[in-house]
Amino acid sequence: MLKLRKYFSTKQTPQSEKLPGSTQIKNSAGGYVWEVNDWTRLDRFLILGSESGTYYAKPQALTVENAEAVLRCLQADGIRTVARIVEISTTGRAPKNDPALFALAMAAGLGNDETRKAALDALPQVARIGTHLFHFLDYVEGFRGWGRGLRRAVGSWYTQKTPAALAYQAIKYQQRDGWSHRDALRLAHPKALLEEQALIYKWITKGATDFPEGTLADNGLRMIWAFEQAKQATTVREVCTLIEDYRLPWEAVPTQWLADPKVWDTLLPILPMTALIRNLGRLTKLGVLSPMSANGKLVAARLTNEAALKKARIHPLKVLSALTTYQQGHGVRGSLTWQPVQRVTDALDTAFYKSFRNIVPTGKRIVLALDVSGSMSFRDIAGMPGVTPRVGSAAMALVTAATENNVEIMAFSRDFVPLKISPRRRLDDAVKAVSGLPFSATDCALPMKWALKNKVEADAFVVYTDSETWAGITHPSQALVPYRQKMGIAAKLVVVGMVSNGFSIADPKDAGMLDVVGFDTATPALMSDFIRD
Ligand code: CA
């Protein structure tokens, strides 16, 4: 007999070969998978970014690939693309806003008339703070010139703000990454709608502080006045009084005073959530946060306030990154050290789960399968220090495990093994458990094969992976077919894409398979909806 079946079978095809009759493409590891559509790719880019690259792709190549997908989306439906950028950005679904600003800049420069207008109109929604505006300006210069449309949009960013809001932005984010408000105002030339605005522009562009008599009653000018006073302060008492009376943000406090615990004691009640999370190490080092202290209690209460977390768009990835850094007692560069306060660490653990969109439990039987192969252990997600795709998957799996009562968390590369992690264990502990696992080749068909072999009843398989699978003798989609038949369960497959490449093991033609994006705050809820119906 000629061994023809070995070369061509729709039931069993090695992953190194294309599924017969399919539209599969070759992934970077040499296996065959499906290419996600451009809209899924857009989501992956907006949420996971490309700045860290992947095990297989350098940041530059990954950015080019993603930008080309954004371009195809803009050509197919520019208005839909802009709407998606606005949605992902304003609902805080992504850990970083830069991909959204970059995509918006592309839309503002490369879209058709209607799209360019929609993108520029959306600027204040997507560029919510000074830093966002500066990054947008930097990106947009790569796609267009300073025509009337851009001048007007940037001008509106300033004129639409109340003097108080504008002054706050101007002293909090004076300059970032080579751009300043002075640059932006000089290029956009907005016409002030109010006298206070005009005075603030003059202060920004010329440093003029000769505010006329009486105008200081206005909040914005008062804050700028206080900011200038703080620069000349000679005692910590003066600085603290200015912070208290004028609600100065910490960025407006001259650096030499930021080493004084009294200054942080004063700042603490008015510190925005993002600044609070960013400064936990410093606050602990200075003794502002200590075990059993009133400040510790206050901070723990703020960190676990779900409404406040959501209002401040605190992304779980930032919380995870803050938790892993805080509990190790030293900064990323290691210059700052502190003794972590247990209450704060625990609060961060709780904050992580609370920063996801509300999830309705499915009550179904779910196998959560984490790809722990080599490629998942390389490069950080969205540039977050210490959070590799493998660590990120463990954290994501715990979110689902925390709401479901019938889950099995497993890990695979060459073998398929139970993972001893649970939401009852603290996150950084769980992260350590997955970080220590050995890794080897990748076979994403293992979860289904294991479940069939062991007669495990599962309504859904959730696979956290980069879809760089290549080592199996059967495609993952093929492994699901006999499982469904022999077990008599119409089991579903959810693929959680953990990097912003274009690959997926989900068959786009199978309605029982779904692609979602890792570290999208909406992902656990989207998965739950899909598995429940
Ligand atoms: Ca791999």
Residues whose N, C-alpha, C, O or C-beta is under 5 A from the ligand:
A	BS01	CA	S373 G374 S375 M376 T442 E468
